[in-house]
Amino acid sequence: MGKVIGFELNSQEPEKAAAFYENVFGWNVSEPQWEYSSVNTGEKSIEGGISKGPHDFPHGTRIQIEVPSIDEAIAKAKDEGAKVVREKMDFDNFYLAYLVDPTGVGFGLVEKK
């Protein structure tokens, strides 16, 4: 079963977004690294971040779903009508891809190494 493990808020003004969420909700937002700031929203919460939205997703929120095999999940999603908007990317401890479901909702897939 795919488990929601995170969220990402995309904005063309990530510093302004970070200040908003810090001031309104008391979130702790880290200094940006690669135009991405980790977010701590408190105990027992999922991980999150705020980033400068890319050209294919300039504004909005995406959940991140952990899967045992990102390649298999991408194949199944495509079979069910999803579109891949960012192919599988290799990071130090995980793989990440971004897709859009058949209704237009964007989400990320994460496979931990």
Backbone torsions as a table, in degrees:
resi	resn	phi	psi	omega
1	MET	NA	132.8	176.2
2	GLY	-74.1	128.4	-176.7
3	LYS	-109.1	131.5	175.4
4	VAL	-70.1	120.9	-176.6
5	ILE	-118.1	-6.4	-177.8
6	GLY	-169.7	175.8	175.7
7	PHE	-142.9	157.8	177.7
8	GLU	-138.2	124.3	175.3
9	LEU	-97.8	120.4	179.7
10	ASN	-103.9	135.7	-178.6
11	SER	-150.8	150.6	173.1
12	GLN	-81.1	-6.7	175.5
13	GLU	-129.8	68.1	-174.3
14	PRO	-61.5	-32.5	178.7
15	GLU	-65.4	-40.9	178.5
16	LYS	-66.5	-41.1	177.7
17	ALA	-63.1	-44.2	179.6
18	ALA	-59.3	-45.9	179.8
19	ALA	-61.7	-40.7	179.0
20	PHE	-58.7	-52.7	-176.2
21	TYR	-69.5	-31.8	174.5
22	GLU	-65.5	-47.1	-175.0
23	ASN	-73.4	-38.2	-176.6
24	VAL	-83.1	-43.3	-172.7
25	PHE	-112.1	-3.2	179.0
26	GLY	74.5	19.3	178.5
27	TRP	-66.4	147.5	172.5
28	ASN	-96.4	117.0	-177.6
29	VAL	-113.0	126.7	-178.3
30	SER	-76.5	166.6	173.1
31	GLU	-65.2	144.3	-177.7
32	PRO	-65.7	143.4	172.3
33	GLN	-136.1	122.3	-174.8
34	TRP	55.8	41.5	-180.0
35	GLU	60.4	29.4	178.6
36	TYR	-136.4	130.4	177.0
37	SER	-116.8	124.6	175.3
38	SER	-68.1	148.5	-178.6
39	VAL	-124.9	132.8	172.3
40	ASN	-110.6	116.8	-177.9
41	THR	-103.5	7.7	177.4
42	GLY	121.1	178.9	-179.3
43	GLU	-64.3	147.2	174.9
44	LYS	56.8	33.4	176.6
45	SER	-113.5	161.9	176.6
46	ILE	-77.6	158.4	179.6
47	GLU	-71.5	154.4	179.0
48	GLY	-153.6	177.7	179.1
49	GLY	-162.7	164.2	176.0
50	ILE	-124.3	131.2	-178.7
51	SER	-140.6	162.7	171.8
52	LYS	-73.0	120.2	-176.1
53	GLY	-65.8	137.0	178.3
54	PRO	-73.7	170.7	-177.5
55	HIS	-58.3	-30.7	-177.7
56	ASP	-88.0	-4.7	177.6
57	PHE	-157.5	68.6	-172.3
58	PRO	-68.3	-29.5	-179.2
59	HIS	-141.0	145.9	173.7
60	GLY	132.3	-179.9	-178.5
61	THR	-120.1	134.9	175.6
62	ARG	-124.4	137.0	170.5
63	ILE	-85.1	158.6	175.1
64	GLN	-117.9	129.5	-175.8
65	ILE	-113.7	125.1	177.8
66	GLU	-82.7	132.7	179.3
67	VAL	-130.9	153.5	179.4
68	PRO	-70.2	-31.5	178.5
69	SER	-138.2	111.1	-178.6
70	ILE	-65.6	-36.4	-179.9
71	ASP	-64.3	-44.0	178.1
72	GLU	-65.7	-40.9	-179.8
73	ALA	-65.1	-40.4	177.8
74	ILE	-62.7	-45.2	-179.9
75	ALA	-60.5	-46.1	179.1
76	LYS	-62.9	-44.0	-179.3
77	ALA	-61.7	-43.6	178.5
78	LYS	-63.2	-39.8	177.2
79	ASP	-60.3	-29.8	-179.1
80	GLU	-93.6	8.4	173.6
81	GLY	103.2	4.4	178.6
82	ALA	-76.1	158.7	175.3
83	LYS	-118.6	138.3	176.6
84	VAL	-86.0	123.5	178.2
85	VAL	-104.4	-18.8	174.8
86	ARG	-144.7	112.3	-178.4
87	GLU	-59.8	166.7	179.6
88	LYS	-52.5	125.1	179.1
89	MET	-112.3	144.4	-176.8
90	ASP	-103.6	117.5	175.3
91	PHE	-113.0	175.5	-176.2
92	ASP	-53.9	-49.7	-172.6
93	ASN	-114.2	1.4	-175.7
94	PHE	-160.2	165.5	170.2
95	TYR	-108.6	149.8	-178.5
96	LEU	-142.4	138.0	173.8
97	ALA	-140.0	153.9	177.0
98	TYR	-118.5	135.6	179.9
99	LEU	-132.1	169.6	173.0
100	VAL	-127.2	128.2	-179.6
101	ASP	-73.1	172.8	-176.4
102	PRO	-61.7	-15.2	178.8
103	THR	-96.7	-2.2	178.7
104	GLY	99.7	4.1	-179.6
105	VAL	-84.5	125.9	179.4
106	GLY	-85.2	146.4	176.9
107	PHE	-154.3	162.6	177.1
108	GLY	-112.6	150.3	173.0
109	LEU	-114.4	136.5	-179.4
110	VAL	-127.7	131.5	170.9
111	GLU	-121.4	118.7	177.7
112	LYS	-76.7	143.5	-179.8
113	LYS	-81.3	NA	NA
